[in-house]
């Protein structure tokens, strides 16, 4: 246990809810390749793992009002870093490689894709994946879309409803469709 037993006894209702979320994570994430310790899930996920799916320690995933989807195709790799939070309705799909860093905050209905899943002219062919990398401590606002081939530097903030089509350096604040750099923030200590 990460804290002293007396701390858990001070708020038994909260302790019970966290315990149930931990047990739910063990069940809901059973198809993942690996799941770190103390990871919690609230609600019911959709997990389709035909590749490799690694979820770090102390990750929290909410899937209550709208189902959160984690998906990998054969040969795909999805990595979620330690202590990250994924809110309800998020869709994260890896046909190649999607990496979400540690301590990230993913808002409601966020979409992260490393593939367009069909060509513009020939809709029956799946194009080659382009890796997506989201650095540590990135905050992605509600209904943002992260498109294939994008790298987001650590400590960045992506505004709600943004469509991210290109790379942004560390500590960037971006928003819009397509997303544009608004300003830079001081790095976290």
N, C-alpha and C positions, 0 to 999 in steps of 0.2 A: 504494500500500500504506500502511496506517495506521501501521506500525512499520518499523523498519530491517530490511533483509534478513537481517542477522546474527541477529536475534531469531528469525526463522522457521527458520533453519538449526539453532538450538540444540535444537529438538524437531521433527524431521521428521515423525514419526508424527502428532502433533497438527496440524501444518501441513497434512498431506495430508488428514486428516479434515475440517478446516475448509474446505479447498478443494473437497472433494467435496460438503459441505453447501451451499457457495455455488453450485456448478454445479447441484445438485439444486433449489435455490431458483429458479434461472433457468428450469429446466424446469417444475417443479411450479406456479410462479406465473405462467406465461406467459399465462394468461387474465386476469390482473389488468390494470387500466387503467394503473397505474404501480407500480413496485417500486424502493425506494431502494437505495443502494449497500451492499455487504457484508451483505445479508440472507441468512440461512442456514435451510435446511429439512433435518430429519432424518426419514426415513421417507416415506410416501406420503400426500399430502393429497387431499381431495376439494374441488375448487374449481369452483363454479358461479357464473359472473358474467354476469348479464343486465342489470346496471346499471353502477355505477361502484365499483371496488374499488382503494383506494390503500393500499399497504403502505410504511411508512417505511424509513429506513436502519437497518442493524444490528439488524433484528428477527430473533429466533430463534423458529422454530416446530418443535415436536417432534410427530411423528405416527407413532410406532413401535408401541406395544402396542395402541393403539386409534386409528383414523383421526380426524384433526382435519378439521372441515368448515367451509369459508368459503363463504357463499351470499348472493347478492343477486338479487332479482327486478327486473324492468324498472322503472326509475326509482329503485331503491334505491341507497344510498350506504353503503359500509363503509370506514371509515378506521382504520388501525392506526398509532399513533405510533412515532417513532424509539425504538430500543433496547428495545422491549417484548418480552416472552417469553410464548409461548403453549404450554402443555404438551399432551400427547397427549389425545385424546378430546374436545377442546373443540368445541362447535357454536356458530357465530356466524352469525346470519341477519339480513339487512337487507332489508326491503321498503320502508322509508322511509329512515331514517338511524340508523346505529350508529357511534359515535365512541369509540375507545379511545385514551387519551392516550399520551404518551411515558413510557418507563421503567416500564411496568405489568408485573405478574407475574400471569398467568392460570394457575390450577392445572388439574389433570387433570379431565376430564369436566365442565367448566364450560359452562353454557348461557347465551347472551346472545341475546335475541329482542326485536324491536321490534314484533311483531305476534302475535296469538293464532292466526292462520291459519284460523280459522273461528269463526262465532258460536256462542253457547250454544244458541239455539233453531234458527236456520237454519244448518246446518253446511255449506251450499253457498256461502255468501258469505264473502269475506275482508274483515274489518273494516279500517278506516283504521289505518295504522301510527302508533305513538306513539314519537318518537325516544328513543334511549338514549344517554346521554353518560356516559362513564367518564373522570374527570379524570386528570391526570398522576400518576405514582407510586402508583397504586392496586394493592393486592395482593388478589387474589380467590382464596380457598381452594378446595380440591378439592370437586367436585360442587355448587358453588353455582349458583343459578339467578337471573339478572337478567331481570326481566320488563319488558314494554313500558312506556315512559314514565318510566323511572327515570333520575335524575341522581345520580351518585356523585361527591362532591367530591374534589379532589386530596389525595393523601397518606392516603387512607382504607384500612382493612383490612376485608375481608369474610370472616367465618369460614367454615370448611368446612361444606358442607351447608346453607348459608343460602338462604332464598328471599327475594329483595329485591323488595318490592312498592311501595316509595315512595322518595322522595329522601332523601339524607343529605348533610350539609354536609361541607366539607373536614376532614380529619384525624379522621374518625370511626372507631371500632372497632365493628362491628356483627356480630351473629350471631343465628341462630334461624330459626324458621319460624312466622310471618313474621319477618323480620329486625328486630331492635330495637337501638337505640343502647345500647352497653355503657359506653363512655367516649370521651373525646377524647384524642388524642395531640398532643404538641408538634409544630409544623410542622418539616419538614426544612429545614436551612439550605442 
